[in-house]
Amino acid sequence: MKLTFSRRIGTFIFDRRVLLLLVLAGLFIAGRSWLAAHPEHNPWAPLDLNDPKGWATQQKLVALRDDVPTCRAVLERSEVPFDVLEPAGEGECRRGDRTRLSGYPLTPAAPATTCPVAVAMELWKRDTLDPAAQELFGSEVASIEHLGSYSCRRLYGRNDGPWSEHATANAIDIAGFVLEDGTRISVLSDWQGEGDKQRFLREVRDGACGAFSTVLSPDYNAAHADHFHFDMDDRWTGVCR
């Protein structure tokens, strides 16, 4: 009697283990299938800028900062037109990564930046800039006015201290926007006050924080009264002011 009871207990425990293994296997297969259908959430799937932003997007963007070939592969995979320019500069201002977006509405003409900045610009335009312009003005963005990317200097032009991200073109300064309907929106003129222009500037500043490592605006200090500073500094993550 005791032997039969023990066998039943043993069989019951074995059956539960088998059932648990089957459930875990089913969850694993279902999880892999779900990730395959949602690559934006899959940390192992290559980044494609045509995918919506997902849980793994930020992690993939951070990984690009030290991997130029992988970064340029993202632009190619995403069918974003760009040019690769020869390295230039020396010392702290050496620019080994000179990537220039060739279909982006920057004025003056798009400068050479690092590849991670180019990727972030694409994401910012798609996820924030274009939707905000449509929502508030019912118009597309015709051009984005910039103040440059490369400047061989230390922070704020000082004689010593840390080097600016502009020294390697790992940053870009944005001064304003012109919409298809002719509306011009200036960081210097339209940051203060109330209205759709002010709201637009706040939205595009805040939205940039999801694409760039550092975002500085007139709220940060007087040196940024006339522009937004965007960079892909690998020392910081999530600086948004």
MOHU-V806257 format. One record per run of one state. SS is the DSSP state (a for helix, b for strand, c for the rest). FROM is the first residue (numbers start at 1). LEN is the number of residues. If there is no record, write none. Layout:
ss=SS from=FROM len=LEN
ss=SS from=FROM len=LEN
This chain:
ss=c from=1 len=1
ss=a from=2 len=36
ss=c from=38 len=1
ss=a from=39 len=3
ss=c from=42 len=15
ss=a from=57 len=8
ss=c from=65 len=3
ss=a from=68 len=10
ss=c from=78 len=4
ss=b from=82 len=4
ss=c from=86 len=2
ss=b from=88 len=1
ss=c from=89 len=2
ss=a from=91 len=3
ss=c from=94 len=1
ss=b from=95 len=1
ss=c from=96 len=2
ss=b from=98 len=4
ss=c from=102 len=4
ss=b from=106 len=2
ss=c from=108 len=5
ss=b from=113 len=1
ss=c from=114 len=1
ss=a from=115 len=23
ss=c from=138 len=3
ss=b from=141 len=8
ss=c from=149 len=5
ss=b from=154 len=1
ss=a from=155 len=3
ss=c from=158 len=5
ss=b from=163 len=1
ss=c from=164 len=1
ss=a from=165 len=4
ss=c from=169 len=2
ss=b from=171 len=9
ss=c from=180 len=4
ss=b from=184 len=3
ss=a from=187 len=4
ss=c from=191 len=5
ss=a from=196 len=13
ss=c from=209 len=5
ss=b from=214 len=3
ss=c from=217 len=5
ss=a from=222 len=3
ss=c from=225 len=3
ss=b from=228 len=4
ss=c from=232 len=7
ss=b from=239 len=2
ss=c from=241 len=1
